[in-house]
Amino acid sequence: MTPAARYQAAIEVLDAILAGQTPEPALRAWGRSARFAGSKDRVAISDHVYDVLRNRGRAAALAGCTVPQATGRALILGLLRLQNVAVEDVFGQMPYGPSALSADEAKEHPTPDILSDTPDWLLALLKAEFGPDLEGLLAAMSTRAPVYLRVNTRKTTPEHVIADLAQAGVHAIADPRLATALEVQTGARKITATAAYQAGLVEVQDLSVQMAMAEIPVPQTGRILDYCAGAGGKSLAIAARSDADLTLHDKFPKRMGDVALRAERAGMVYQTREDAQLDHEVQFDVVLLDVPCSGSGTWRRDPMVRWRMTPETLAALQSEQAQILDRAVTLTAPRGLIIYMTCSLLRAENEDAVHAFLARHPQFDLLQSRRFDPRNASDGFFFAVLQAK
Ligand SMILES: C[S@@+](CC[C@H](N)C(=O)[O-])C[C@H]1O[C@@H](n2cnc3c(N)ncnc32)[C@H](O)[C@@H]1O
């Protein structure tokens, strides 16, 4: 495909996303309808789509539109201007590229600041939180997210697995901030096909999550409950460093569908329990709560989250987070720990949720908390360790 044809494809995918599809299914659907496209074309089209979604406010403004007005065509036009790519090399390159610009589209617009990539109501919350650091944070959140691997030190060492991966065409380097974290430099799309991945030597896991999992106090024995287990990423990180008895639960058991395979690869032993069953269990030494949240820390990977969130969805999440925290109290042993985690940048879901919990449950103490973001780690992430008195 020509460069212009790839942009035309990105326009079509963006229009499908604006009509309500999520990015990955929209890209796959386009791929199925375009068997002629090679793997490099698909990668380029996906990059264009994600570049637009991460810079959506500025791309719309550079095409003379508001975010709700902007079509796929307008967003690609704005992206080209944002990236200083010659518009005439793309628009008007028929038959496969987008048609030539109209006189209205050809009008130039001033480049807006990076704050316009975030809806106003969210910007107000983030400004209150990050003050003068906000622009730097948003700039970091508008770039492509790096890919990190967690080395399963029960099975291998970072040095060995770096060499194994290199043989399979995946070039990864150790991150200076955490010995077991590798940053993938090239070949990220090949990871799941490598023997190292298939043998459970590595898992894909963001650096911030890995740093949090390395910092939290995890006992070597005793009983740990991963109450919002989902695909089991946090449990796998615990199993790599602890022999404690692991129990997994999720309100939606289907979300644990991948756990069995991942556990087998990594050598993790665990059991699952429904919520009602947990009342008949001995209480847990650690209850890990990787709660449902706004995902505002993962905007680089899932850029639509920023525009789909509303004050109402945030309020509903906050109330669910409080309910989950309250439920955990009944499951935690005396002197036991509740470890609360989110992938959110918002104080409302992090420190405020913890302080409200402590006010409701004065029998708990806050032992430790920390937040991560692209300026000191990778994705936005938060954890707090609460101990029962
Ligand atoms: C952030 S995700 C967990 C990701 C997972 N821990 C991992 O590392 O792969 C949050 C999970 O909480 C689950 N969840 C939502 N509401 C819940 C509730 N009231 N009780 C327990 N789990 C809940 C969701 O189904 C989702 O899988």
The ligand as an SDF file (V2000), in Angstrom:
LIG
                    3D

 27 29  0  0  0  0  0  0  0  0999 V2000
   -8.3430   -3.9150   37.1120 C   0  0  0  0  0  0  0  0  0  0  0  0
   -9.1820   -5.3370   36.7390 S   0  0  0  0  0  0  0  0  0  0  0  0
   -8.1790   -6.5930   37.4210 C   0  0  0  0  0  0  0  0  0  0  0  0
   -6.9670   -6.9470   36.6220 C   0  0  0  0  0  0  0  0  0  0  0  0
   -6.2250   -8.1510   37.1710 C   0  0  0  0  0  0  0  0  0  0  0  0
   -5.9810   -8.0540   38.5910 N   0  0  0  0  0  0  0  0  0  0  0  0
   -4.9180   -8.4240   36.4500 C   0  0  0  0  0  0  0  0  0  0  0  0
   -3.8490   -8.0770   36.9740 O   0  0  0  0  0  0  0  0  0  0  0  0
   -4.9710   -9.0000   35.3710 O   0  0  0  0  0  0  0  0  0  0  0  0
  -10.5170   -5.2850   37.8570 C   0  0  0  0  0  0  0  0  0  0  0  0
  -11.2840   -6.5740   37.9690 C   0  0  0  0  0  0  0  0  0  0  0  0
  -12.2490   -6.4010   39.0040 O   0  0  0  0  0  0  0  0  0  0  0  0
  -13.3780   -7.1530   38.6890 C   0  0  0  0  0  0  0  0  0  0  0  0
  -14.5020   -6.6320   39.5010 N   0  0  0  0  0  0  0  0  0  0  0  0
  -15.3450   -5.6120   39.2130 C   0  0  0  0  0  0  0  0  0  0  0  0
  -16.2090   -5.4120   40.2440 N   0  0  0  0  0  0  0  0  0  0  0  0
  -15.8830   -6.3340   41.1890 C   0  0  0  0  0  0  0  0  0  0  0  0
  -16.4070   -6.6460   42.4680 C   0  0  0  0  0  0  0  0  0  0  0  0
  -17.4390   -5.9570   42.9800 N   0  0  0  0  0  0  0  0  0  0  0  0
  -15.8630   -7.6670   43.1520 N   0  0  0  0  0  0  0  0  0  0  0  0
  -14.8190   -8.3670   42.6410 C   0  0  0  0  0  0  0  0  0  0  0  0
  -14.2720   -8.1230   41.4270 N   0  0  0  0  0  0  0  0  0  0  0  0
  -14.7960   -7.1120   40.7140 C   0  0  0  0  0  0  0  0  0  0  0  0
  -13.5210   -6.9800   37.1960 C   0  0  0  0  0  0  0  0  0  0  0  0
  -14.2630   -8.0350   36.6380 O   0  0  0  0  0  0  0  0  0  0  0  0
  -12.0620   -6.9550   36.7200 C   0  0  0  0  0  0  0  0  0  0  0  0
  -11.6490   -8.2100   36.2780 O   0  0  0  0  0  0  0  0  0  0  0  0
  1  2  1  0
  2  3  1  0
  2 10  1  0
  3  4  1  0
  4  5  1  0
  5  6  1  0
  5  7  1  0
  7  8  2  0
  7  9  1  0
 10 11  1  0
 11 12  1  0
 11 26  1  0
 12 13  1  0
 13 14  1  0
 13 24  1  0
 14 15  1  0
 14 23  1  0
 15 16  2  0
 16 17  1  0
 17 18  1  0
 17 23  2  0
 18 19  1  0
 18 20  2  0
 20 21  1  0
 21 22  2  0
 22 23  1  0
 24 25  1  0
 24 26  1  0
 26 27  1  0
M  CHG  2   2   1   9  -1
M  END
$$$$
